[in-house]
Amino acid sequence: MPSDSVDAVITDPPYSSGGSTIAQKTQDPIKKYEQTTNKLVHRPSFLGDNKDSRSWLHWCVLWIGECYRILKPGGYFLMFSDWRQLPLATDALQMGELAWRGIIAWDKTEGARAPHKGYFKHQCEYIVWGTKGPCHKAEHAGPYPGCYRFPVKQTDKFHLAGKPTPLMEQLVTIVPVGGIILDPFTGSGTLPKAAQNMGRNFIAIEKTSVYAQVAMERVESTPVPVYLQ
C-alpha cells in the first residue's frame, strides 16, 4: 500500500488476553469468548488469539509500524483493547512511532457479564488512540466523545468479538465524508459497513476466510448512499 495514503486506521485486533496461563491462552477463541447464554448462535472461530504478552506486544509493534507508514501526516490511529492488554496496547502504539493521545472508553452497558456477584462487571472495553504527528484541528466535526455507550446486540453481532455497528458509525466520523479508513483486522466487516453507512471510504483486510466472506456480504447487501459535502 502507498505511504501517506489513508486518513485513519480504526481496527479491532485479536486481544490474546483470554486466560492467564499458556494453556488457557492457546484455547480455541470459541471456548475463551463465547458466552454460555449465546451458544445457540454459532459464530466461527478466528486466527491470531494465542500469543503470550511479549509476543503480542512485538506483533503489534510490527503491524502498527506499517500502519504508521500508510497513514497520512496527522492521521488518526484507533485500536480496541480490553483491560488486560491496555497497558501493552499503549506501549505498542508509541513503539510504532505514533503520538499517544489518550484512551476512549466503550461502555457495553449493564448487560455486560461478571464471573460472579463479588466482581465488578467487565463493562468497558477501551480504544487507545493517537496520531501520526500533530493532531490537527478538525473543521468538519468534533470535539469527539471520550466515552461511548452502546450495548452488544446479538442481532448486530456477526463475530465472536464483534463490535456494535452504531459504535463504529460514530468512530468513523473522525474523518470527513469521503475520507479513507484502513481496517487491517476487519473481522465480520463492521467497520466497512459503518464507513459505508456514513459516507466514508474504507480498505478492509481479513485473514479468516469465513469472516472475509461475511464482511463482503454485509457490505454488498446495502446500496451505497450519496453524501454531499
C-alpha angles and dihedrals in degrees: 000000000000119000119251091015110122131061098215145001113218114173147152108213124188107282098209086204106115108112134016100238133056090250091054095043093052094054119114108276089238090067092045101046111019111104117224092234092056101049091109087071108069116212121175123244123252140216134254102038101112105081128119118234098268094048092045091052093049091047091050092051090054097053095036089054089055090048088053090057093049096046120093116242106280091019121149126247118197121178127179120227139166125230094268096057098033096102092048092045091057089049092049093051091054094043086056088061095251122135107246108225104174150290127283119204123221109203108206089193129237092306089078114116131248126195091235142335094282093064133087105236119259085237100150138056121186143229117213108206139188144144139242097251122321122013103235124213110262120230100185099054146337174068090162128215119268091212132037124197115205128142123225107250118197091218088060098042117095099160135051089248098027121155125218115271092225089056092053091046089059094047096052090060089079086086124055122256107285094027121137121243123190120210110182093180102041098159109179092358104260093142094049090046091051092046090051091049091051099044098254126131122235145193111207129190126188128173099192105080097207091056092043087058092048090051093051092049092050094051094044093049094072126060112240108256122225116242127190123211 
